[in-house]
């Protein structure tokens, strides 16, 4: 049972580091989806946010990787979408980060797709 508790704490620490990385570069409209109660999910959390442009999305995703490495000691298993930076996906296995440009986020609407997940919206700092 102790293993599960430390695993949960480290996953929550990872989510916190992701949020800090997003906020560091003024990523906005952060939403955390808790997928732990959804059957057959491959991740425990999705962290979704948006940037204003491809340059901003790229900067936010770089900041997430840097701060997660520094604060949680984790490197992503996989990163996708850096080329055009409309939707960058950063996969930490238990936590998957989605950094969108606004119009792409609206189009895919992950929050609606996973509407049965627990949802927490994080207030913008600016």
C-alpha contacts under 8 A as a table, 3 or more apart, distances in Angstrom:
res1	aa1	res2	aa2	distance
1	X	4	X	5.44
1	X	5	X	6.73
2	X	5	X	5.20
2	X	6	X	6.44
3	X	6	X	5.34
3	X	7	X	6.08
4	X	7	X	4.96
4	X	8	X	6.11
5	X	8	X	5.17
5	X	9	X	6.21
6	X	9	X	4.99
6	X	10	X	6.06
7	X	10	X	5.16
7	X	11	X	6.11
8	X	11	X	5.05
8	X	12	X	6.08
9	X	12	X	5.09
9	X	13	X	6.01
10	X	13	X	4.88
10	X	14	X	6.05
10	X	72	X	7.78
11	X	14	X	4.96
11	X	15	X	6.29
11	X	94	X	6.84
11	X	95	X	7.29
12	X	15	X	4.99
12	X	16	X	6.17
13	X	16	X	5.01
13	X	17	X	6.18
13	X	72	X	6.64
14	X	17	X	5.06
14	X	18	X	6.17
14	X	68	X	6.67
14	X	72	X	5.80
14	X	74	X	7.97
14	X	95	X	7.49
15	X	18	X	5.04
15	X	19	X	6.26
15	X	45	X	7.79
15	X	47	X	7.45
15	X	95	X	6.94
16	X	19	X	5.14
16	X	20	X	6.23
17	X	20	X	5.00
17	X	21	X	6.13
17	X	64	X	7.47
17	X	67	X	6.22
17	X	68	X	5.15
17	X	71	X	6.26
17	X	72	X	6.60
18	X	21	X	5.05
18	X	22	X	6.29
18	X	47	X	7.70
18	X	64	X	5.36
18	X	65	X	7.89
18	X	67	X	7.21
18	X	68	X	6.03
18	X	97	X	7.68
19	X	22	X	5.10
19	X	23	X	6.13
19	X	30	X	7.63
19	X	47	X	7.83
19	X	64	X	7.69
20	X	23	X	5.10
20	X	24	X	5.97
20	X	64	X	7.47
20	X	67	X	7.22
21	X	24	X	5.14
21	X	25	X	7.01
21	X	60	X	6.99
21	X	61	X	7.92
21	X	63	X	4.98
21	X	64	X	4.05
21	X	65	X	7.44
21	X	66	X	7.42
21	X	67	X	5.36
21	X	68	X	7.11
22	X	25	X	5.79
22	X	26	X	6.34
22	X	27	X	4.98
22	X	28	X	7.69
22	X	49	X	7.65
22	X	60	X	5.50
22	X	61	X	7.38
22	X	63	X	6.66
22	X	64	X	5.85
23	X	26	X	4.73
23	X	27	X	5.48
23	X	28	X	7.43
23	X	124	X	7.79
23	X	125	X	7.15
24	X	27	X	7.60
24	X	60	X	7.74
24	X	63	X	6.95
25	X	56	X	7.90
25	X	59	X	6.75
25	X	60	X	5.41
25	X	63	X	6.79
26	X	51	X	7.88
26	X	60	X	7.52
26	X	125	X	7.68
26	X	126	X	7.42
27	X	30	X	7.47
27	X	49	X	6.33
27	X	50	X	5.71
27	X	51	X	5.32
27	X	56	X	7.92
27	X	57	X	7.81
27	X	60	X	6.16
28	X	49	X	5.74
28	X	50	X	5.38
28	X	51	X	6.46
28	X	124	X	5.82
29	X	48	X	7.88
29	X	49	X	5.41
29	X	50	X	6.35
29	X	121	X	7.30
29	X	122	X	6.92
29	X	123	X	7.12
29	X	124	X	6.39
30	X	47	X	6.99
30	X	48	X	5.58
30	X	49	X	4.41
30	X	50	X	7.34
30	X	121	X	5.93
30	X	122	X	5.25
30	X	123	X	7.31
30	X	124	X	7.47
31	X	47	X	5.80
31	X	48	X	5.13
31	X	49	X	6.40
31	X	119	X	6.91
31	X	120	X	5.72
31	X	121	X	4.44
31	X	122	X	6.04
32	X	45	X	6.77
32	X	46	X	5.80
32	X	47	X	4.56
32	X	48	X	6.37
32	X	119	X	5.79
32	X	120	X	5.15
32	X	121	X	6.34
32	X	122	X	7.71
33	X	45	X	5.51
33	X	46	X	5.07
33	X	47	X	6.37
33	X	48	X	7.99
33	X	111	X	7.59
33	X	114	X	7.88
33	X	117	X	5.85
33	X	118	X	5.54
33	X	119	X	4.70
33	X	120	X	6.56
34	X	37	X	7.62
34	X	44	X	6.16
34	X	45	X	4.81
34	X	46	X	6.84
34	X	117	X	5.51
34	X	118	X	4.73
34	X	119	X	6.26
35	X	38	X	5.40
35	X	41	X	6.82
35	X	43	X	6.89
35	X	44	X	4.95
35	X	45	X	5.45
35	X	46	X	7.44
35	X	117	X	5.24
35	X	118	X	6.75
36	X	39	X	7.87
36	X	41	X	7.39
36	X	43	X	7.68
36	X	44	X	4.92
36	X	45	X	7.26
36	X	117	X	7.95
37	X	117	X	7.25
38	X	41	X	6.07
38	X	116	X	7.70
38	X	117	X	6.91
41	X	44	X	7.15
42	X	93	X	7.53
42	X	94	X	7.32
43	X	46	X	7.35
43	X	93	X	6.02
43	X	94	X	4.42
43	X	95	X	5.76
43	X	96	X	6.75
44	X	94	X	5.00
44	X	95	X	5.97
45	X	94	X	6.43
45	X	95	X	4.81
45	X	96	X	6.37
46	X	95	X	5.80
46	X	96	X	4.89
46	X	97	X	5.76
46	X	98	X	7.27
47	X	95	X	7.30
47	X	96	X	6.32
47	X	97	X	4.75
47	X	98	X	6.14
48	X	97	X	5.97
48	X	98	X	4.74
48	X	99	X	6.05
48	X	100	X	7.62
49	X	98	X	6.40
49	X	99	X	5.14
49	X	100	X	6.19
50	X	57	X	6.99
50	X	99	X	5.34
50	X	100	X	4.51
50	X	101	X	5.31
50	X	102	X	5.83
50	X	105	X	7.31
51	X	54	X	7.58
51	X	56	X	5.34
51	X	57	X	4.83
51	X	60	X	7.30
51	X	99	X	7.00
51	X	100	X	6.17
51	X	101	X	5.22
51	X	102	X	6.82
52	X	56	X	5.84
52	X	57	X	7.00
52	X	101	X	5.99
52	X	102	X	6.92
53	X	56	X	5.05
53	X	57	X	6.07
53	X	86	X	7.68
53	X	101	X	6.13
54	X	57	X	5.05
54	X	58	X	6.05
54	X	84	X	6.70
54	X	85	X	4.74
54	X	86	X	5.80
54	X	101	X	7.05
55	X	58	X	5.15
55	X	59	X	6.20
55	X	85	X	7.29
56	X	59	X	5.01
56	X	60	X	6.11
57	X	60	X	5.15
57	X	61	X	6.16
57	X	85	X	5.89
57	X	86	X	7.05
57	X	87	X	7.65
57	X	88	X	7.34
57	X	99	X	6.16
57	X	100	X	6.58
57	X	101	X	6.70
58	X	61	X	5.22
58	X	62	X	6.15
58	X	82	X	6.59
58	X	85	X	5.80
58	X	88	X	7.63
59	X	62	X	5.13
59	X	63	X	6.13
60	X	63	X	5.05
60	X	64	X	6.23
60	X	99	X	7.40
61	X	64	X	5.08
61	X	65	X	6.38
61	X	88	X	6.92
61	X	90	X	7.64
61	X	99	X	6.62
62	X	65	X	5.23
62	X	66	X	6.19
63	X	66	X	5.04
63	X	67	X	6.00
64	X	67	X	5.39
64	X	68	X	5.89
65	X	68	X	5.33
65	X	69	X	6.07
65	X	75	X	6.99
65	X	76	X	7.26
66	X	69	X	5.25
66	X	70	X	6.20
67	X	70	X	4.93
67	X	71	X	5.74
67	X	72	X	7.75
68	X	71	X	5.26
68	X	72	X	5.11
68	X	73	X	6.39
68	X	74	X	5.95
68	X	75	X	7.32
69	X	72	X	5.73
69	X	73	X	4.49
69	X	74	X	4.81
69	X	75	X	5.77
70	X	73	X	5.70
70	X	74	X	7.92
74	X	92	X	7.61
75	X	92	X	7.09
76	X	79	X	6.81
76	X	90	X	6.29
76	X	91	X	5.45
76	X	92	X	4.75
76	X	93	X	7.87
77	X	90	X	7.84
77	X	91	X	5.61
77	X	92	X	5.61
77	X	93	X	6.86
78	X	90	X	6.11
78	X	91	X	5.19
78	X	92	X	7.40
79	X	82	X	7.52
79	X	88	X	7.14
79	X	89	X	5.64
79	X	90	X	4.61
79	X	91	X	6.23
80	X	88	X	5.60
80	X	89	X	5.14
80	X	90	X	6.68
81	X	84	X	6.20
81	X	85	X	5.57
81	X	86	X	7.08
81	X	87	X	5.72
81	X	88	X	4.46
81	X	89	X	6.44
82	X	85	X	4.84
82	X	87	X	7.81
82	X	88	X	5.80
84	X	87	X	7.86
85	X	88	X	5.80
85	X	100	X	7.79
85	X	101	X	7.87
86	X	99	X	7.93
86	X	100	X	5.69
86	X	101	X	5.22
86	X	104	X	6.66
87	X	98	X	6.71
87	X	99	X	5.57
87	X	100	X	4.41
87	X	101	X	6.48
87	X	104	X	7.01
87	X	105	X	7.83
88	X	97	X	7.94
88	X	98	X	5.84
88	X	99	X	5.10
88	X	100	X	6.50
89	X	96	X	6.99
89	X	97	X	5.60
89	X	98	X	4.74
89	X	99	X	6.48
90	X	96	X	5.78
90	X	97	X	4.95
90	X	98	X	6.60
91	X	94	X	7.95
91	X	95	X	6.47
91	X	96	X	4.58
91	X	97	X	6.38
92	X	95	X	5.09
92	X	96	X	5.77
92	X	97	X	7.93
93	X	96	X	6.60
100	X	104	X	6.15
100	X	105	X	5.38
101	X	104	X	5.47
101	X	105	X	6.17
102	X	105	X	5.12
102	X	106	X	6.18
103	X	106	X	5.12
103	X	107	X	6.17
104	X	107	X	5.00
104	X	108	X	6.29
105	X	108	X	5.42
105	X	109	X	5.70
105	X	110	X	7.51
106	X	109	X	5.10
109	X	112	X	5.50
109	X	113	X	6.43
110	X	113	X	4.83
110	X	114	X	6.05
111	X	114	X	5.32
111	X	115	X	5.75
112	X	115	X	4.79
114	X	117	X	5.61
115	X	118	X	7.93
